[in-house]
């Protein structure tokens, strides 16, 4: 589809985008697009990870070190 796209075509497309949206609005559009993609990725991620993995068992408690006998017990 984009096999015949060369430098001049890309330059013309960028110029049209600048004319349509204006230079000040382009960073705001990019920021909102990035936030939307991040939200979408975070919403899809739990659904995908939940299907592939088995539920994790809780970790066993850590062993405790035995305490030294008190001096009064000797």
N, C-alpha and C positions, 0 to 999 in steps of 0.2 A: 504494500500500500504506500509506504514512504520510500520506495526504492529510488524514485526519480527526484527526491527532495534534495536540492543542493543548497549552498550557502545563500544564494540570492533569494530563494524561496523562503528560507528560514528568516532572513532579514525582513522581508515583506510581511511575513506573519507577525513578527515582533512589532513592527511599525503599526500594523492594524490594531493589535492588542493595546499598544500605548495610546492610540487615538481613541479607541472605544472606552477604555477605563481610566486613562490619565495616569501619569507617573505617581502621584501621591497615593492612589488607591491600590496599586499593585502590591506593595508590601502587606497591606492589610488583608488583601485577598489571599496571599500566600500564607499568612499566619492563620487565617480562619480555615484554610484548606488543611494545613498541618494539624490543627487542633481536631478537626473532623476526622482525619485519618487516625489520629492517636486514640480518639474515643471509640471509633469503629474497631480498631485492633484490640483494645482492651475489652470490648463487649464480646468479640468473637473468641478471644483466647480462652476463657474459662470453658466454653462449650466444647472446643476442640480438645483441650487437655483432659476434660472429664470423660470423654469417650475412650481415649486410648489407654489410660492408666487405671490400674486397680486402686481402690481406696487404700490409703496408707494406714497401717496399724500404729497405735500410739507407741512411742519409744519407751523401753523399760526404764525404770528409775536408775539413776547413777548409783553405783555401789558406794557405801560410806566407809571411811577408814575406821578401823577399830580404835577405840580410845585407850590411852595408856592408863594402867591402874593408878588410882590415887594413892598418895603417900600414907593416908590413914588406914588403908586396907591392908598394908603390909604388916 
